[in-house]
Amino acid sequence: MTTFLGLVGIVCSILLIKYRERTAEMLGAGEWMEYLGGVYNVIVIAAVFLFFFSIAALTGTLDFFLAPVRWLLPTRAVDTSLNML
């Protein structure tokens, strides 16, 4: 399943780059997109991120790719109390 989703992600990222004008007209330009270079640049950034995410899923390095996200999120503390209620 991971291989299939990785290949679908690569194809989708290529299609996003190829049809970015149609996609941009469908999404519309938001004010926040101007800070990132416009709607076309936001689509290219999303396509590049999707491409790298798919390659990482295909090669099995997704845990390495998402390690900085795990460092930012809090972990669940282990309950060491002996309350047997």
MIBAZA-508002 format. One line per field, with one value per atom (N, C-alpha, C): residue number from 1; z negated, x negated, y. Coordinates in steps of 0.05 Angstrom, whole numbers, always signed. Last residue first. Example, Ala and Ser with C-alpha at 12.3 -4.5 7.8 and 13.67 -1.06 7.14 Angstrom:
BEGIN
k: [2;2;2;1;1;1] $
w: [-142;-143;-157;-156;-156;-156] $
u: [-257;-273;-258;-264;-246;-264] $
v: [-45;-21;+1;-114;-90;-66] $
***
This chain:
BEGIN
k: [85;85;85;84;84;84;83;83;83;82;82;82;81;81;81;80;80;80;79;79;79;78;78;78;77;77;77;76;76;76;75;75;75;74;74;74;73;73;73;72;72;72;71;71;71;70;70;70;69;69;69;68;68;68;67;67;67;66;66;66;65;65;65;64;64;64;63;63;63;62;62;62;61;61;61;60;60;60;59;59;59;58;58;58;57;57;57;56;56;56;55;55;55;54;54;54;53;53;53;52;52;52;51;51;51;50;50;50;49;49;49;48;48;48;47;47;47;46;46;46;45;45;45;44;44;44;43;43;43;42;42;42;41;41;41;40;40;40;39;39;39;38;38;38;37;37;37;36;36;36;35;35;35;34;34;34;33;33;33;32;32;32;31;31;31;30;30;30;29;29;29;28;28;28;27;27;27;26;26;26;25;25;25;24;24;24;23;23;23;22;22;22;21;21;21;20;20;20;19;19;19;18;18;18;17;17;17;16;16;16;15;15;15;14;14;14;13;13;13;12;12;12;11;11;11;10;10;10;9;9;9;8;8;8;7;7;7;6;6;6;5;5;5;4;4;4;3;3;3;2;2;2;1;1;1] $
w: [-835;-840;-819;-847;-837;-842;-835;-844;-831;-828;-835;-845;-774;-800;-804;-726;-745;-772;-661;-688;-707;-617;-628;-656;-574;-598;-607;-505;-528;-551;-478;-481;-505;-435;-461;-462;-374;-388;-415;-357;-364;-380;-343;-364;-374;-302;-327;-350;-263;-272;-299;-253;-265;-275;-230;-256;-268;-179;-198;-226;-154;-142;-162;-185;-185;-174;-172;-200;-202;-117;-126;-155;-87;-105;-115;-49;-77;-96;+4;-5;-34;+7;+24;+14;-28;-33;-17;-2;-29;-36;+43;+46;+19;+20;+33;+37;+0;-19;-6;+48;+28;+8;+71;+85;+65;+34;+39;+53;+39;+14;+17;+93;+85;+58;+89;+106;+99;+55;+46;+63;+88;+62;+52;+130;+135;+109;+103;+115;+121;+88;+67;+78;+138;+122;+100;+154;+169;+154;+116;+116;+132;+85;+102;+103;+48;+76;+95;-4;+5;+35;-10;-26;-17;+20;+31;+15;-9;+12;+23;-41;-54;-33;-6;-15;-27;+47;+20;+13;+109;+95;+68;+128;+124;+108;+144;+115;+110;+199;+184;+154;+215;+220;+204;+199;+186;+191;+233;+205;+190;+282;+278;+248;+271;+278;+274;+262;+239;+246;+289;+290;+268;+276;+304;+306;+220;+234;+262;+212;+200;+214;+238;+249;+237;+202;+230;+243;+157;+156;+184;+176;+168;+167;+182;+205;+199;+128;+148;+173;+105;+96;+116;+129;+134;+126;+107;+136;+143;+53;+61;+91;+56;+48;+55;+70;+88;+81;+26;+53;+72;-15;-16;+11;+0;+0;+0] $
u: [+140;+168;+186;+85;+99;+129;+30;+58;+74;-24;-15;+14;-51;-37;-27;-73;-89;-75;-56;-44;-59;-95;-89;-78;-71;-86;-77;-75;-58;-75;-111;-106;-88;-97;-102;-96;-132;-107;-114;-184;-167;-143;-204;-218;-201;-170;-168;-182;-189;-162;-158;-240;-238;-210;-225;-237;-236;-206;-188;-199;-248;-238;-220;-253;-275;-266;-205;-210;-233;-211;-191;-196;-242;-255;-236;-224;-222;-237;-219;-245;-245;-167;-175;-201;-167;-149;-157;-203;-209;-192;-174;-199;-207;-131;-126;-152;-158;-143;-138;-176;-195;-182;-125;-144;-164;-103;-89;-108;-140;-136;-123;-129;-156;-155;-76;-83;-110;-80;-64;-71;-111;-121;-106;-74;-100;-112;-34;-28;-54;-61;-50;-44;-71;-93;-84;-19;-34;-58;-5;+10;-5;-62;-39;-27;-102;-109;-86;-87;-103;-110;-55;-80;-98;-11;-29;-56;+19;+2;-18;+51;+28;+9;+92;+74;+48;+102;+106;+86;+129;+106;+115;+156;+158;+134;+164;+160;+165;+170;+190;+188;+124;+150;+172;+87;+87;+113;+99;+102;+104;+85;+113;+118;+30;+46;+76;+9;+11;+28;+3;+29;+31;-49;-41;-16;-50;-68;-58;-10;-7;-26;-32;-8;-3;-73;-80;-56;-43;-61;-69;-17;-1;-19;-60;-44;-28;-76;-94;-79;-30;-39;-58;-28;-6;-15;-75;-73;-51;-58;-82;-82;-15;-10;-34;-43;-22;-17;-76;-88;-67;-39;-57;-70;-17;+0;-17] $
v: [+43;+49;+37;+40;+17;+21;+79;+80;+57;+87;+60;+60;+125;+123;+94;+133;+117;+114;+139;+141;+122;+176;+149;+153;+227;+219;+191;+233;+226;+216;+289;+260;+255;+345;+333;+303;+359;+351;+339;+368;+391;+383;+318;+333;+357;+303;+289;+303;+337;+341;+327;+316;+343;+349;+265;+266;+295;+255;+268;+270;+229;+253;+269;+183;+203;+229;+159;+166;+185;+150;+170;+178;+117;+136;+157;+82;+73;+92;+96;+85;+77;+115;+92;+80;+158;+135;+111;+191;+181;+157;+202;+188;+176;+231;+206;+189;+276;+259;+231;+298;+288;+269;+311;+293;+281;+346;+321;+301;+388;+375;+347;+402;+393;+378;+418;+396;+385;+463;+439;+415;+496;+487;+463;+503;+490;+480;+530;+505;+489;+577;+559;+532;+599;+589;+571;+613;+593;+582;+651;+626;+605;+683;+682;+654;+684;+688;+685;+683;+660;+662;+727;+726;+703;+714;+735;+735;+680;+668;+689;+710;+697;+685;+724;+745;+733;+677;+686;+707;+665;+677;+687;+601;+630;+639;+547;+555;+584;+550;+536;+545;+576;+589;+576;+538;+565;+579;+496;+492;+519;+519;+511;+508;+526;+549;+542;+475;+494;+518;+426;+441;+461;+410;+413;+430;+407;+425;+431;+369;+396;+416;+325;+338;+365;+314;+322;+335;+301;+324;+333;+255;+279;+304;+220;+227;+253;+217;+227;+236;+194;+221;+233;+145;+163;+192;+122;+127;+146;+121;+136;+142;+86;+114;+131;+38;+50;+79;+32;+35;+48;+25;+48;+53;-24;+0;+25] $
***
